[in-house]
Amino acid sequence: FSHQNFKDRNGHIVSSAPGKVLVCGGYVVLNGFASLVLTTRARFYSVVGLSESVPPHHIRVESPQFGKIYNYEYKEAAVSRTSDTSENPYVEKTLAYTFQLLRAFSESQLSQLDSQGLRITIFADNDFYSQKQTVLDRGMALGSQSLAKLERYLPLNPGNIAKTGLGSSAALVSALSSSLFSWGLRIATFENLKPHLDLVHNLAQLAHCHAQGKIGSGFDISSAFFGSQLYRRFDAASLAAIMETASQLSPSQLHEKLSAIKVGFGGSVALPPGLKLVLGESGKDMHTPTSVKKVLDWLAASQETGRKHFEDLDIANRKIIDLLLELHRLDGSDKVQYDAARLEVCTWSSAADWASSTSSVDSTKEKCLAVFRALRQTFQEIRRLLKLMGDVAGTAIEPDEVTHVLDGTLQKVPGAVFAGAPGAGGYDAIFAVLVDDSQGQRGQLETFWLANEELPICPLLTEEDGHGIRLEKVL
């Protein structure tokens, strides 16, 4: 890792965690059903190391993008916020639990804090936050070309921040916990961190849930650590039990209980070769907890009807995952025929193209085309089920304005395989999965999104990356 602002941090540990997109599995993931989470190139970073500029037994956490400095004291085996520091529960809980866990390791270097303090800097790629106003203020046209011209890690106005739905708090907690744990055990490479990855993942889940005041679905932390994946919810009951008694647990007891939690990672699942994830944001927002509560209230009240609806969604979600894995298999068995099918899909724009079928699926190319069509049809069914569920539960999972954008995307952009509103839906963000954009599909998509008068969508720069936690040193 190299950045001009960190020339004085040579040798410090840097961990980064990606943003996420819950492509399918919204709401049902809370009940243990399968979901598909893709990770992005947009990352949250945490730089950790000892510093003579920080007093012994103290920890200084700098957030230059927000213009914030948080000061903590590590005394009598506990982390406490100093009187001059505003509250940040995500930072505070992560520090407290990570230090508590590190004390379970005899090789921990926490004793170094007797002579020097710890300096931590956290920052994020621009795509975690809306940059629409910045682009307009600079007199540039909205679009990815303008976004690419912006400096990295732009400062933010704390009074006017719009998130883009990539999961900034989960990425922050994941980057901070993994960097601090790695510093504490003198781990300098990801290969050396891997044996501890499940443990640190569970630590991050604990800190994130405690900061939020509730046990969430956990897919955001899981993808931050393990990358694009099939995910099923972790053991929420066990984590809740730890939350209730964490302050009374010894370091070894915390280590034992966290180690016993089975992670929700169900295997890596990324987009097949030649498929691209494109994300966009409207600048509007939806309060996700409110929407989730309405759906869960409806599920409890409707009983059998709600359970059947969740099961139908699960069937469609798992089919999407199976179809993507089938495309990976077909690409591996005959790449020439796979690429030929992919290039043909680039030209599809009419409903007839997507609805037609061939009399024979003996060739690899025809098998691929059949899978592409099945992906489109299955995701349309997912959207139908989610929109219907939102209507009966009284929450706009896919608002009509979003429906119009998504339908238009599929009708007007050649090679758009499927599109949706990720996660809990609403206005936060939309995504589209396109075949390789060598023929300008992304440009056509951006033009359509930005020209939509009802709900203009500003594209983000980031695409799928597929990786989870990264660990490196400042160079």
C-alpha positions as CSV (number, residue, x, y, z in Angstrom):
1,F,0.0,0.0,0.0
2,S,1.4,3.4,-1.0
3,H,-0.2,6.8,-0.5
4,Q,1.4,10.2,-0.3
5,N,-0.2,10.9,3.1
6,F,1.4,7.9,4.8
7,K,5.1,8.5,4.0
8,D,5.7,8.7,7.8
9,R,4.0,5.4,8.5
10,N,6.5,3.0,6.9
11,G,6.0,-0.5,8.1
12,H,2.5,0.1,9.6
13,I,-0.1,-2.5,9.0
14,V,-2.9,-1.7,6.5
15,S,-6.1,-3.7,6.2
16,S,-8.8,-3.1,3.7
17,A,-12.3,-4.4,3.5
18,P,-14.6,-4.2,0.5
19,G,-18.1,-2.9,0.1
20,K,-20.9,-5.3,-0.7
21,V,-24.0,-5.7,-2.9
22,L,-26.7,-8.2,-1.7
23,V,-27.9,-9.3,-5.2
24,C,-30.5,-11.7,-3.9
25,G,-31.6,-12.9,-0.5
26,G,-33.0,-9.6,0.9
27,Y,-35.2,-10.2,3.9
28,V,-35.2,-14.0,3.6
29,V,-31.5,-14.0,4.7
30,L,-32.7,-13.1,8.2
31,N,-34.5,-16.5,8.4
32,G,-31.5,-18.5,7.4
33,F,-32.2,-18.8,3.7
34,A,-29.5,-18.6,1.0
35,S,-28.3,-15.3,-0.4
36,L,-25.8,-14.1,-2.9
37,V,-23.4,-11.3,-1.9
38,L,-20.9,-9.7,-4.3
39,T,-18.0,-7.6,-3.1
40,T,-16.8,-4.5,-4.9
41,R,-13.5,-2.7,-5.7
42,A,-14.5,0.1,-3.3
43,R,-12.7,-0.4,0.0
44,F,-12.5,0.9,3.5
45,Y,-8.9,1.1,4.9
46,S,-7.4,1.1,8.4
47,V,-3.7,1.9,9.0
48,V,-2.3,0.8,12.4
49,G,1.0,1.3,14.1
50,L,2.9,2.7,17.1
51,S,3.6,6.4,17.1
52,E,5.7,8.6,19.3
53,S,3.2,11.4,18.7
54,V,0.6,9.5,20.8
55,P,1.1,9.3,24.6
56,P,1.7,5.8,26.1
57,H,-1.5,3.8,26.9
58,H,-3.5,6.0,24.4
59,I,-5.0,5.2,21.1
60,R,-5.7,7.9,18.5
61,V,-8.1,7.2,15.7
62,E,-8.0,9.7,12.8
63,S,-10.7,10.0,10.2
64,P,-9.4,12.7,7.9
65,Q,-12.4,12.4,5.5
66,F,-14.8,13.4,8.3
67,G,-12.3,15.8,9.9
68,K,-12.6,13.7,13.1
69,I,-10.1,12.5,15.8
70,Y,-11.2,10.0,18.4
71,N,-9.0,9.5,21.5
72,Y,-9.1,6.5,23.8
73,E,-7.1,5.3,26.8
74,Y,-6.1,1.7,27.4
75,K,-5.8,1.3,31.1
76,E,-6.3,-1.7,33.4
77,A,-7.0,-3.9,30.4
78,A,-9.9,-1.8,29.2
79,V,-10.5,0.8,26.5
80,S,-12.3,4.0,27.4
81,R,-13.1,7.1,25.5
82,T,-11.4,10.3,26.7
83,S,-13.5,13.3,27.8
84,D,-12.7,15.3,24.6
85,T,-13.9,12.6,22.2
86,S,-17.3,12.3,20.6
87,E,-19.0,8.9,20.5
88,N,-18.4,6.5,17.6
89,P,-19.8,3.1,18.7
90,Y,-18.4,1.3,15.6
91,V,-14.8,2.4,16.5
92,E,-15.2,2.1,20.2
93,K,-16.7,-1.4,20.3
94,T,-14.2,-2.7,17.7
95,L,-11.3,-1.4,19.8
96,A,-12.7,-2.8,23.1
97,Y,-13.4,-6.3,21.8
98,T,-10.2,-6.6,19.8
99,F,-8.0,-5.6,22.7
100,Q,-10.0,-8.0,25.0
101,L,-9.4,-10.8,22.5
102,L,-5.7,-10.0,22.0
103,R,-5.1,-10.5,25.7
104,A,-5.9,-14.2,25.2
105,F,-2.7,-14.5,23.2
106,S,0.6,-14.7,25.1
107,E,2.5,-13.3,22.1
108,S,0.4,-10.2,21.9
109,Q,2.4,-6.9,21.7
110,L,-0.1,-4.9,23.8
111,S,2.8,-4.3,26.3
112,Q,4.3,-2.0,23.6
113,L,1.7,0.6,24.6
114,D,3.6,1.1,27.9
115,S,6.1,3.2,26.0
116,Q,4.2,4.5,22.9
117,G,0.7,5.1,21.9
118,L,-1.2,3.6,19.0
119,R,-2.1,5.7,15.9
120,I,-4.9,4.5,13.6
121,T,-6.1,6.2,10.4
122,I,-9.4,5.1,8.7
123,F,-10.6,6.2,5.3
124,A,-12.7,5.0,2.4
125,D,-12.9,5.0,-1.3
126,N,-15.2,7.7,-2.7
127,D,-17.9,5.3,-3.9
128,F,-19.1,4.6,-0.4
129,Y,-20.6,8.1,-0.3
130,S,-22.6,10.0,-3.0
131,Q,-20.3,12.3,-5.0
132,K,-23.1,13.7,-7.1
133,Q,-23.0,17.2,-5.5
134,T,-19.2,17.3,-5.7
135,V,-19.3,16.6,-9.4
136,L,-22.0,19.2,-10.0
137,D,-20.2,21.8,-7.8
138,R,-17.1,21.4,-10.0
139,G,-19.1,22.1,-13.2
140,M,-18.7,18.5,-14.5
141,A,-21.3,16.3,-16.1
142,L,-22.6,13.4,-14.0
143,G,-21.2,10.1,-15.0
144,S,-18.3,7.7,-14.5
145,Q,-15.9,9.8,-16.5
146,S,-16.3,12.7,-14.1
147,L,-16.1,10.5,-11.1
148,A,-12.9,9.0,-12.3
149,K,-11.3,12.5,-12.3
150,L,-12.0,13.1,-8.6
151,E,-9.2,12.8,-6.1
152,R,-9.3,9.6,-4.0
153,Y,-10.5,9.7,-0.4
154,L,-12.4,13.0,-0.8
155,P,-13.3,14.9,2.4
156,L,-17.0,14.7,3.4
157,N,-19.4,17.2,4.9
158,P,-20.7,15.5,8.1
159,G,-23.9,17.5,7.9
160,N,-24.7,16.3,4.3
161,I,-23.6,12.7,3.7
162,A,-25.6,10.4,1.5
163,K,-24.4,6.8,1.5
164,T,-24.6,4.6,-1.6
165,G,-25.6,1.3,0.1
166,L,-22.2,-0.4,0.0
167,G,-22.1,-1.1,3.7
168,S,-19.7,1.5,5.1
169,S,-20.1,0.6,8.8
170,A,-19.4,-3.1,8.2
171,A,-16.4,-2.4,6.0
172,L,-15.1,0.0,8.6
173,V,-15.4,-2.5,11.5
174,S,-13.9,-5.3,9.3
175,A,-10.9,-3.2,8.3
176,L,-10.3,-1.9,11.8
177,S,-10.7,-5.2,13.6
178,S,-8.4,-7.1,11.1
179,S,-5.7,-4.4,11.1
180,L,-5.7,-4.1,14.9
181,F,-5.7,-7.9,15.4
182,S,-2.8,-8.2,12.9
183,W,-0.8,-5.5,14.6
184,G,-1.3,-7.1,18.0
185,L,0.0,-10.4,16.8
186,R,2.7,-9.0,14.5
187,I,0.9,-10.5,11.5
188,A,2.2,-8.8,8.3
189,T,0.7,-10.9,5.5
190,F,-2.8,-12.2,4.6
191,E,-1.4,-15.8,4.5
192,N,-0.5,-15.5,8.2
193,L,-3.9,-14.0,9.0
194,K,-5.8,-16.8,7.3
195,P,-5.7,-19.3,10.2
196,H,-7.3,-16.6,12.4
197,L,-9.8,-15.3,9.8
198,D,-13.0,-17.1,11.2
199,L,-12.1,-15.8,14.6
200,V,-11.6,-12.2,13.6
201,H,-14.7,-12.4,11.4
202,N,-16.7,-13.4,14.5
203,L,-15.1,-10.6,16.5
204,A,-16.2,-8.1,13.8
205,Q,-19.7,-9.5,13.8
206,L,-19.8,-9.0,17.6
207,A,-18.5,-5.5,17.5
208,H,-20.8,-4.5,14.6
209,C,-23.9,-6.0,16.2
210,H,-23.1,-4.4,19.5
211,A,-22.6,-1.0,17.9
212,Q,-25.9,-1.3,16.1
213,G,-27.7,-2.5,19.2
214,K,-29.1,-5.6,17.4
215,I,-28.2,-8.9,15.8
216,G,-28.2,-8.3,12.0
217,S,-28.1,-10.7,9.1
218,G,-24.3,-10.6,9.0
219,F,-23.8,-10.8,5.3
220,D,-22.1,-7.5,5.1
221,I,-19.3,-8.5,7.6
222,S,-19.1,-12.0,6.0
223,S,-18.5,-10.6,2.5
224,A,-16.1,-8.1,3.8
225,F,-13.9,-10.9,5.2
226,F,-14.5,-13.7,2.6
227,G,-15.5,-11.9,-0.6
228,S,-18.3,-12.7,-3.0
229,Q,-20.2,-15.7,-1.7
230,L,-23.2,-17.8,-1.0
231,Y,-24.2,-16.8,2.5
232,R,-26.5,-18.2,5.1
233,R,-27.0,-16.4,8.4
234,F,-24.4,-17.2,11.2
235,D,-25.4,-18.5,14.6
236,A,-27.3,-15.4,15.8
237,A,-28.3,-17.0,19.1
238,S,-24.7,-17.7,20.1
239,L,-23.6,-14.2,19.3
240,A,-26.5,-12.7,21.3
241,A,-25.5,-14.8,24.3
242,I,-21.9,-13.4,24.0
243,M,-23.2,-9.8,23.7
244,E,-25.1,-10.2,27.0
245,T,-22.1,-11.3,29.0
246,A,-19.1,-9.9,27.0
247,S,-18.0,-7.5,29.7
248,Q,-17.8,-10.3,32.3
249,L,-15.8,-12.7,30.0
250,S,-12.1,-13.3,30.4
251,P,-10.0,-12.9,27.3
252,S,-9.7,-16.7,27.0
253,Q,-13.5,-17.2,27.5
254,L,-14.2,-14.6,24.7
255,H,-11.7,-16.4,22.5
256,E,-13.4,-19.8,23.2
257,K,-16.9,-18.6,22.6
258,L,-16.1,-16.6,19.4
259,S,-14.1,-19.6,18.1
260,A,-17.2,-21.8,18.5
261,I,-19.5,-19.7,16.3
262,K,-19.9,-21.2,12.8
263,V,-19.5,-18.5,10.1
264,G,-22.2,-18.0,7.4
265,F,-19.8,-18.3,4.5
266,G,-21.2,-21.0,2.2
267,G,-18.6,-20.9,-0.6
268,S,-17.3,-18.4,-3.1
269,V,-19.7,-17.4,-5.9
270,A,-18.6,-14.6,-8.2
271,L,-20.0,-13.4,-11.5
272,P,-18.9,-15.6,-14.4
273,P,-16.2,-14.3,-16.8
274,G,-17.4,-11.5,-19.0
275,L,-20.3,-10.4,-16.8
276,K,-20.0,-6.9,-15.2
277,L,-21.8,-5.5,-12.2
278,V,-22.8,-1.8,-12.6
279,L,-24.1,0.1,-9.6
280,G,-26.0,3.4,-9.4
281,E,-27.4,5.7,-6.7
282,S,-30.3,8.1,-6.8
283,G,-29.3,10.2,-3.8
284,K,-32.6,9.2,-2.1
285,D,-32.7,7.0,1.0
286,M,-34.8,4.3,2.7
287,H,-34.7,3.5,6.4
288,T,-33.8,-0.2,6.1
289,P,-34.7,-1.2,9.8
290,T,-38.2,0.2,9.3
291,S,-38.8,-1.8,6.1
292,V,-37.4,-5.0,7.7
293,K,-39.7,-4.6,10.7
294,K,-42.7,-4.2,8.5
295,V,-41.8,-7.3,6.5
296,L,-41.2,-9.4,9.6
297,D,-44.4,-8.1,11.2
298,W,-46.3,-9.2,8.0
299,L,-44.5,-12.5,8.0
300,A,-45.6,-13.2,11.6
301,A,-49.2,-12.1,11.0
302,S,-49.7,-13.9,7.7
303,Q,-48.3,-17.2,9.0
304,E,-48.6,-19.8,6.2
305,T,-48.9,-17.3,3.4
306,G,-45.8,-15.5,4.5
307,R,-43.8,-18.6,4.9
308,K,-44.8,-19.8,1.5
309,H,-43.7,-16.5,0.0
310,F,-40.3,-16.7,1.7
311,E,-39.9,-20.3,0.4
312,D,-40.8,-19.2,-3.2
313,L,-38.2,-16.4,-2.9
314,D,-35.6,-18.9,-1.6
315,I,-36.2,-21.2,-4.5
316,A,-35.7,-18.4,-7.0
317,N,-32.6,-17.1,-5.1
318,R,-30.9,-20.5,-5.1
319,K,-31.7,-20.9,-8.8
320,I,-29.8,-17.7,-9.5
321,I,-26.8,-19.0,-7.7
322,D,-27.0,-22.4,-9.5
323,L,-27.3,-20.7,-12.9
324,L,-24.2,-18.5,-12.2
325,L,-22.2,-21.6,-11.1
326,E,-23.4,-23.4,-14.3
327,L,-22.0,-20.5,-16.4
328,H,-18.7,-20.9,-14.6
329,R,-18.7,-24.6,-15.5
330,L,-19.6,-24.0,-19.1
331,D,-16.9,-21.4,-19.5
332,G,-14.4,-23.9,-18.0
333,S,-15.5,-26.7,-20.3
334,D,-15.5,-24.7,-23.6
335,K,-14.4,-21.1,-23.4
336,V,-14.7,-20.5,-27.1
337,Q,-18.4,-21.5,-27.2
338,Y,-19.0,-19.6,-24.0
339,D,-17.5,-16.4,-25.4
340,A,-19.6,-16.9,-28.6
341,A,-22.8,-17.1,-26.5
342,R,-21.8,-14.1,-24.5
343,L,-21.1,-12.0,-27.6
344,E,-24.5,-13.0,-29.0
345,V,-26.2,-11.9,-25.8
346,C,-24.5,-8.5,-26.3
347,T,-26.9,-7.9,-29.2
348,W,-30.1,-8.9,-27.4
349,S,-32.4,-6.0,-26.7
350,S,-35.9,-7.1,-27.5
351,A,-38.2,-9.2,-25.3
352,A,-38.4,-11.7,-28.2
353,D,-34.6,-12.2,-28.1
354,W,-34.8,-13.1,-24.4
355,A,-38.0,-15.2,-24.7
356,S,-37.0,-17.3,-27.7
357,S,-35.6,-20.8,-27.3
358,T,-33.8,-23.2,-29.5
359,S,-35.0,-26.6,-30.5
360,S,-31.6,-28.1,-29.5
361,V,-29.3,-27.4,-26.6
362,D,-26.7,-29.9,-27.5
363,S,-23.9,-27.4,-28.1
364,T,-22.2,-25.5,-25.3
365,K,-23.1,-22.2,-26.9
366,E,-26.9,-23.1,-26.9
367,K,-26.6,-24.3,-23.3
368,C,-25.0,-21.0,-22.4
369,L,-27.8,-19.0,-24.1
370,A,-30.4,-21.1,-22.3
371,V,-28.7,-20.2,-19.0
372,F,-28.6,-16.5,-19.8
373,R,-32.3,-16.6,-20.6
374,A,-33.0,-18.5,-17.4
375,L,-31.1,-15.9,-15.4
376,R,-33.2,-13.1,-16.8
377,Q,-36.5,-14.9,-16.2
378,T,-35.6,-16.0,-12.7
379,F,-34.5,-12.6,-11.6
380,Q,-37.7,-11.1,-12.9
381,E,-39.6,-13.6,-10.7
382,I,-37.5,-12.5,-7.7
383,R,-38.4,-8.9,-8.4
384,R,-42.1,-9.7,-8.8
385,L,-42.1,-11.6,-5.4
386,L,-40.2,-8.8,-3.6
387,K,-42.5,-6.0,-5.0
388,L,-45.6,-8.0,-4.1
389,M,-44.2,-8.6,-0.6
390,G,-43.5,-4.9,-0.2
391,D,-47.1,-4.0,-1.3
392,V,-48.7,-6.3,1.2
393,A,-46.3,-5.4,4.0
394,G,-46.7,-1.7,3.5
395,T,-43.1,-0.9,2.5
396,A,-41.7,0.2,-0.9
397,I,-39.2,-2.7,-1.5
398,E,-39.3,-1.8,-5.2
399,P,-40.9,1.6,-5.6
400,D,-42.7,2.3,-8.9
401,E,-40.0,4.8,-9.9
402,V,-37.4,2.1,-9.4
403,T,-39.5,-0.4,-11.3
404,H,-39.6,1.9,-14.3
405,V,-35.8,2.4,-14.3
406,L,-35.1,-1.4,-14.0
407,D,-37.6,-2.3,-16.7
408,G,-36.2,0.4,-18.9
409,T,-32.7,-1.0,-18.3
410,L,-33.7,-4.4,-19.5
411,Q,-35.6,-3.1,-22.5
412,K,-33.2,-0.5,-23.8
413,V,-29.7,-1.7,-23.0
414,P,-28.5,-4.6,-25.1
415,G,-26.9,-7.4,-23.1
416,A,-28.4,-6.4,-19.8
417,V,-29.0,-9.8,-18.2
418,F,-30.8,-8.7,-15.0
419,A,-31.2,-5.7,-12.8
420,G,-32.6,-5.0,-9.4
421,A,-32.6,-3.0,-6.1
422,P,-30.1,-4.7,-3.8
423,G,-30.5,-5.6,-0.2
424,A,-33.7,-4.4,1.4
425,G,-34.5,-2.4,-1.8
426,G,-36.0,1.0,-1.7
427,Y,-34.3,4.0,-3.3
428,D,-30.7,3.5,-1.9
429,A,-29.2,2.0,-5.0
430,I,-29.8,-0.1,-8.1
431,F,-27.6,-2.5,-10.0
432,A,-27.4,-4.1,-13.4
433,V,-25.5,-7.2,-14.6
434,L,-24.3,-6.8,-18.1
435,V,-22.3,-8.9,-20.5
436,D,-18.8,-7.6,-21.3
437,D,-19.1,-3.9,-22.1
438,S,-16.5,-3.9,-25.0
439,Q,-19.4,-2.9,-27.3
440,G,-20.3,0.1,-25.2
441,Q,-23.1,-1.4,-23.1
442,R,-22.0,0.4,-19.9
443,G,-22.1,3.8,-21.8
444,Q,-25.6,3.1,-23.0
445,L,-26.7,2.1,-19.5
446,E,-25.3,5.3,-18.0
447,T,-26.9,7.5,-20.7
448,F,-30.3,5.8,-19.9
449,W,-29.9,6.1,-16.1
450,L,-28.9,9.7,-16.1
451,A,-31.6,10.8,-18.6
452,N,-34.4,9.3,-16.6
453,E,-36.4,12.3,-15.5
454,E,-38.5,10.4,-12.9
455,L,-35.6,9.1,-11.0
456,P,-32.1,10.0,-12.4
457,I,-29.5,7.4,-11.4
458,C,-25.9,8.4,-11.1
459,P,-23.5,5.4,-11.8
460,L,-20.8,4.5,-9.4
461,L,-17.2,3.7,-10.5
462,T,-16.9,0.5,-8.6
463,E,-17.4,-3.0,-10.0
464,E,-17.3,-6.5,-8.6
465,D,-13.9,-7.5,-7.2
466,G,-14.8,-10.7,-5.5
467,H,-12.1,-10.5,-2.8
468,G,-12.5,-10.0,0.9
469,I,-10.0,-8.7,3.5
470,R,-6.6,-7.6,2.3
471,L,-3.6,-7.1,4.5
472,E,-0.4,-5.3,3.6
473,K,2.2,-2.8,4.8
474,V,2.7,0.9,4.1
475,L,5.5,1.3,1.5
